[in-house]
Amino acid sequence: MKTGQLVFAYHGCDVTLRDDLVSGRITELKPSANKYDWLGAGAYFFENDYKRALMFASAAQANPTKRFTKQPITTPAVVGAVLQFDFILDMTTQEGIEEYCLAYEAMVEYLTANGLPEPKNSKANDDDEDIIVRHLDSDVFNFMHQIREKTDQRMFQAVRSAFPQGEEVAPSSAFKRSSHIQIALRENSCVRAWFLPSGAQLMTEQQYEAAEKKLAAAKAAYAAQKPRVRAAPQQ
């Protein structure tokens, strides 16, 4: 990805959050931090892929117990963003892969010295096709960011990578049906604009109030079953 290049990206979310961002009621996304966040802490976007973002929001709404999102989604929607980066860790390049390898080695050394176990990536359920619980990958990126901050190195504004996911589109094909490129945004100043995807409209005041009430009930249910948060290794 070229420095300064404009990127169109999409965030799957509840319809209330979409309208809040586009209307300016709120100006930025809070960073996500859950077991599926394979690129470390950040606000997650699907690069140039509205449909994949909607698939994600719909899956989160249909499977609330899996907690794909920090907050529940009751009405799936997508918000678009124009992003621009000056310094990004791109895991589709050899430079990015080398950065990861160095951080992984340093993290393992730190964990071993402190008698701590190495995190693992795993399937969320035994019958899953993909390994989507990414404790190891997420911890490596978070460890990397911590080291760079403590040593006064330039901080990455985002992490970007391709993720092959889903069933093969044809026997032995390298292409999978749910594959995507994802961006974990770490610096909100990289958002140049929020926009509604083509064909979408802001809700009326009455529609927004109804959607808010529906979401509030779901949040209460979420809070009542809040899981324990696993801490990432600190350096």
C-alpha positions, 0 to 999 in steps of 0.5 A: 500500500502506497503512503498517502493512498486513499482507501475505501473501507467498510465497518459492519455495525449496528444501524444506530452506530452507522447513523451516529458516525455519518451524522456526526453525533460521534466522530470515531470508533472505539478500538475493539479488543476481543478474541477474534481480533487477529490484527491486535487492538484497533477499529476493524474495517473490511477494505473495499468490501461492503458485502463482507462487512454486511456478512460480518454484521449479520453474523454478529446479529444472528449469533450474539452468544459468540460475541463477534463484537464488543457491543451487540448488533440488533439491526445489521448495517455498514458504514463506509470510511475514507482512510488515509495512512502515512505509516501502516504495517502491511502483512501482505508484504515481506517487510510486514511479515519480518516485523511480525517474526521479530515481535513474535521472537521477542514476545516468546523470550519475554513470556519464557523469562517470566514463566508465562504460557505462549498464547495459541490460535484455535477454532472457536468451535470443534466443527469450525472450518477456520481458526478464528480465535487469534490469541497468538496473532493479536498478542504479537501485534499488541506486544509489537506496539508496546515495544515500539512505544516504550522505545520511542519508535514511530507507531503504526497507524494501522495493521492490514492483512489478507485473511483466507476464510470459508470453504474453497470455491472449487476443489483444491482452489486457493480461493475461499468464499469469505476471504477478505482484506482487513484493516485494524485502525489504531489512529482515528485521525486517519479517517478522512470521512464517513459515508453511507454505502450506496442505496442506504439512507439515514433513519428518521428520528422515530426509526432511530429511537426505535432502533436505540431501544432495541439495542439498549435491551440487547446491551442489557442482555450482553452485560448480564452475560459478560465474559472474562477478558483475557489480558495481553502480555505486558512488556 
